[in-house]
Amino acid sequence: MSLRTLVALGDLRGKRVIVRCDLNVPLKDGQITDDGRIRASLPTLNALINEGARVVIVSHLGRPGGEPDSQYSLEPVAQRLSELLGKAVVFAKDTVGHAAENAVAELEDCGVALLENLRFNSGETSKSETERAEFASKLARFGDAFVSDGFGVVHRKQASVFELATMLPSAAGVLIETELKVLERLTVGPQRPYAVVLGGSKVSDKLDVIGSLLPRVDSLLVGGGMLFTFLAAQGFKVGASLLEADQLETVKKYLAQAAELGVEIILPTDIVVAASFGADAAHVVTAAHEIENTEFGAAGIGLDIGPETAARFAEVVRASKTVFWNGPMGVFEFPAFAAGTRAIAEALTETQGFGVVGGGDSAAAVRALGFDDDQFGHISTGGGASLEFLEGKPLPGLEVLGWQS
């Protein structure tokens, strides 16, 4: 791995360091419901504070559409960050305006400021390189150096991820360095047996990573909404369950490829089928090939893997030396359909091997179900970035930092 790290920036005492974090946390009624990404930013922030830097944090939250929107304000994040750092974090109510200018100007050594949501500015995510560069140049005024530490956005060519890194002396933070070391363990000589558990809603989101992983793994376990496209590819009827009919031929191709490679694709043998999509929906457990033969008929919708499948998946996970898991097994937000996801999480805490929770909904799920981060080998902060890394795609936010695969 070739990557510029914090050491490359030299003595930072008294220097203004812009840190691109990923503080895109879930909010409900203005309250943070999962502060995992905030906590993940602490090692880099503390390292800079301890060096005497003047830390200017920038991040996005949600998709406000390039204009200010109070429901996506980072102010609650500033409050939580103050608690976790044990020191005041000045919050600027704009990103490149007078409030930001004043907040940065008043910083002292070891001080910390958080600027308002980057995506309140259309230049952050613009498709125009010129517009992105113009916005990045406004941000660059606030720094003597730049540290990229938002792993969840390194696969995006955005102003604060790519262009800003070209305008200032730049390096990766501790979080990105850690994430890359973990992902290299999954791709360069992983210990075997190597199992990958994939879930989530759409098989199309995972097709590229399936194609990339098949030659590398020993078993691929498929759950979540994407499992129904696999079942349909085998000729089973799936009722009203999520189905991507346009991906059936691709899935058939992967099933054939797995057979040729000797890779076991393990599909559910039983499904929790509900009358409708809802927390209190009536539901039954049925064999995977009998989804339309329940009392709900063709209107039945699969919302979780069944207990037999959960036990089988858990057995494989516990016995593996390397496990990568991305995507819930069912609608974990509804207690009645969370058992499959819980079973995978529990098994991952019990494996003697190296288990990685691949960010995104998987990370949210394990925390929502009451698991602690330190029960797992690693919880990634970037689901999409992790998948694109495993697919072998170029990641502009890393390449601009000198990283080469």
N, C-alpha and C positions, 0 to 999 in steps of 0.2 A: 504494500500500500504506500503510495507516494502522496503525501498530503501536508500542506503547511499547517502547523499547529501553533498554539499560543507562544511557544518558545521563539518562533520565527519573528515575533513582533518586538522582541527585546524589552528594554525597561519601559514600563508603561506608567510609572509614577507621575501623577499630574497631567497625564494625557487623557483626552476625551476619547472613549472607545464606544463606538456604536455596536450594539449586540443585537443581531437578528434572532430573536427567540420564536418559538412556536407556542404561543399562549392561547391557542384557540380552544378554550375550555367550554364545556357545556354549561349553560345557564338556565335556571328556571326561576321565574319571578325575580330576576335580578341577582339571584344567589348562585354561586358556583356549586355544581353538583359533583364534580370530579376534578380535583386539583392536581392530578398526576402530571400533566405537562408543565405546570408551574414548578412542581418539586423537581422535575427532571432538569430544569434550567439552573438549579441552584449551584451545582459544582462549578460551572463556568463563571457565574456571577460572583460567587464567593472568591474564586481564584483571582478575578480582576480587582475586586474590592481589597483583597489582602495585598495586592501589588500597589495599591494606592491610586488606581485609575479612577477617572470620573466616568461613570457608566451611564450610557444613554441607551435604553432598551426600546426596540421597535418590534411590533408584532401585528398580526391581523387577528380578527375574531369574526367568524361567520362570513356571510356574503352580502354585505350591505349595498352592493351595486355601485360603488364609486362615489357615494354621497354620504354625509353624516346621517346616522340613524342611532338614536339613543339606546335602542335595545341591544346594540352591538358595541356599546362603549366598553373600553378596557378599564374603566374606573374600579369595578369590583376586583379585577385582577391586581391592580396596584395595591389595594387594601390587603389582599391575601399575601401578596409578595412581601409587603412590609412585615407581616406577621412571621412569615417563614424565614426571612433574612434577619429578623430581629433589629431592624433599623428602618427609619423613615424612607419611603419611596415617594418622591415628588411626582405628581401626575399632571401632565400637560394636557389641556383639553382640546388641543389641536395637534396636527402632526408636523407641519412645517411653517406654521404661522407664528404670531407674536407670543402665544403662550409657550410654545415649544422653545422659541428663541430665549425667552426669559428663564425657563426652567434649566436649560443647558448652561446659560451664562452664569447662573447663580450656583452651579454645582461646585463643590469643594472636593479635594482629594478624598477618595473612598465614598463619595456621594453617588446616589442612584436616582435616575429619573426615568419614567416610563411615558412615552409619547402616545397620543391617541391612535386608534385603529388605522393602520396603513391603508386599508381598503376603503376608507372614507375619501380617498383620493383616486380618481380614475387612472392616473398614471401608473399606479402600482401593478395592475394586472393588464394594462393595455396591450393589444396585439402589435401596436406600433413601437418599434425600437426607439424612435425619436422621443415619443411621449414618455416611455419608461426612463430613458436617459435623463430627460428634463426633470422628472420627479426625483430620480436618484441623486442628481446633482444638488437638489435642494436639501436632501437628507445629508449628503456628504459634508455640507457646511458645518454640521454639528460634531464632526469627528476628526481625530487625528489618525485613527485606525479603525478597522472594521473586523468584527468577529461574527462568523456565521455559525449559529448554533440551533437553528430550527430545522431539524432533520425532516420533519413532516412536509417541508416545502422545497427541498433541494431538487426535486424532480420538475419544478416549475421555473420557467424563465421569466421571473418577475423582477421589478425594479430593485427591491430590497434584498433580493437573493442573488441576482446575477450582476446587473449593471453597477450597483453600489460597490460590489467587491472589486470592480475594475478601477474604481476611482480613488481608493485608499489602500494603504498597506493592509492586507487582509489575511485571515487565517481561520481555521476551523476551531470551534470550541470543544470542550470536553465531551459534550453529549454526542456530537457528530462523530468524533473520534471513537467513542465507545460503540455507537451503532454500527460503524463500519467494521470494527473488529468482530462484532457478533455475526454480522452477515457474512463475513469471510469464513467464519467457522462453519457456516451452512453451505458454502460453495466450494471451499478448497479442502479436500480430504476430510469430509465429515465422518465422525465415528458411526459405525453401522451396528445394528439396523438403523436406517434413516427413514422416519415416517413424516409425512406431511398431511396435516388435517386442514381441509378447506371447506369453508361454509360461506355464509352471507347470502345475499338475495339473488344476485345475478351471476350465471355461469360466464357470461360474456366478459365480466370484469376480471375473470381468472383464467381465461383461455390461454393467453400468452404465457403466463407463469406455469400453467400445466404443461404446455409444450416444452418449456425450458427445463422443468424439474423431472419429467419422466425418465430421461436417461440417467439421472443422478440418484434417485431414491429407490427404496425397497418397497414402500407401500404408500398409497395415496388414499386417504379416507375422505369421503365426500358427504357432507351434510348441508344443512341450511336450505334456502330456497333453490339453490343451484342443483340440488340432488334430483329434482323432478325432471329436469331436462335429461339427466343421465338415465333415469328410469324410463322415460319416454323413448330414449334412443334404443332401449332394449325391448321396446314394444309394449310396455305397460301403460295403462290408462292412469292419468294422475288427477282426474276430477278438475276442480277449480284451482288447484295448486299453481304456484308460479311456474310458468313454462316459457322458455324462449325457443319457439319452434324453428326459428331461423338458424339456430346453432346445433340442430340435431345431427347434421352430417359431420360437423366438426367434432362433436362429442363421439360419434361412432368411430371416427378416424383415431381419436385418442385411445378409445377402448381397444381398438385393434393394435395400435402401436404398443400399448402397455403389455398386451399378450405376447407380442414379438420380443419385447425387452425382458420379459419375465418379471415385470413390476405388477404387484397386486393392487388393483383398484378395488377398494372395499366399499360397497354401497349398502345403504340401509336395508335390513330385512323386515323391519317393522316401522310404522309411522304413526304419530299422533295426529289423527284427522279430526277437524272441527267443523261445526255446522256453518261457521262464518268467522271472519277475522275480528276477534274481540277478546278481551281479557276473561270475560265470563261465558264465552261460547261453549255450548255442549260439545263434548269431544270423546272419542274412543281411540283405542289402540288397535291397529289392524296390520296385516301383512302388507309389505310394500307393493305387492302385485294385486292387492284387493281394495285399493283406495276407493274405487267407485262402487264397491259391493257393501259398503257400510250403510247404515240407516239414512245417511245424508246423500247417498247416490252421487251423481255427477257434480253436485253442488259442494261436496266435501272438499275441504282445503287442508293440506298438510301444513302443520305449524311447528312440528318438532320431530326429531328422530325418536323412535320408540325405545323402551327399556332394554330390549334384547340387543338392539344396535348399539345403544350407549355402553352397555357392558362389553361388547365386542371391541368397540373403538377404544375404550379405556384400557382394555387388556393389551392392545397393540401399543398404545402410548406408553404404558408402564414398562413394557419390555424393550422399548427402543432406546438407543444410545444418543440419538439426535432427533429432536422433534421440532417442527415449525408448524404453528397453528395460526391460521388467519380466517376469521369469519365465524360467527356464532352458529350453533347447530339448529337453532329454532328462534322463535320470537321470545327471547329471554326477558324482554321487558314485561311480559305477562307471566306471572308465577306458574300458571298451569302449563306453560310451554317452555320452561327454563331448565328442565331436568337434563336434557341432552347436553346443553352448554355447560351446566354445572359438572356433569360427569367427566367431560374432557378437562375442565379446569382442575378438578380434584386429582385426576390421573396424572396431569402434568406436574402437580406438586409432589407426587409420589415417585416419579421416574428417577432412576439412578443416573440417567443420562443428562444431556444438556437440552433444556426445553425453552423455546422462544415463543412468546405471545406476540403475534405480528401486528400490534398496534390497532388503530381504528376502533371498530365496533368490538373486536375481541378484547382489547384493553378495557374499554368501558364496561363490557360484560363481566369480566372477572372482578372488577372493583364493585360493580353494582350487586354482585352476588356475595360480597363479603370477604373476598380474598385479599390478602396483602401482597404488595409488589414483591417483597423479599421471599415469598413462597415459590417464586419462579426463577429460572435461570436468567431470564431477561424479558422485560416488557418493552417492546419498541414504541416509540412515540410517533412513528410514521407508517401507517398501513400502506398507503399508496406508494410511498417512496421505497418501502421494503420490497413490495411486489415488483416494482420496476427494476430495482437492483437485481433481484433474482432472475428477472427476465433478460438481464444483460443490456438493458436500454441505457443510453447516455443520460447522465444526470447533470444538467448544466450548473446547478448550484454547488456541485462538488468539483466538476472539471475546472471551474474558474478559481478554485483553491489549489489547483495543481494535482488533483487526484487522478490517478490512472488505474483502471482495473487490471 
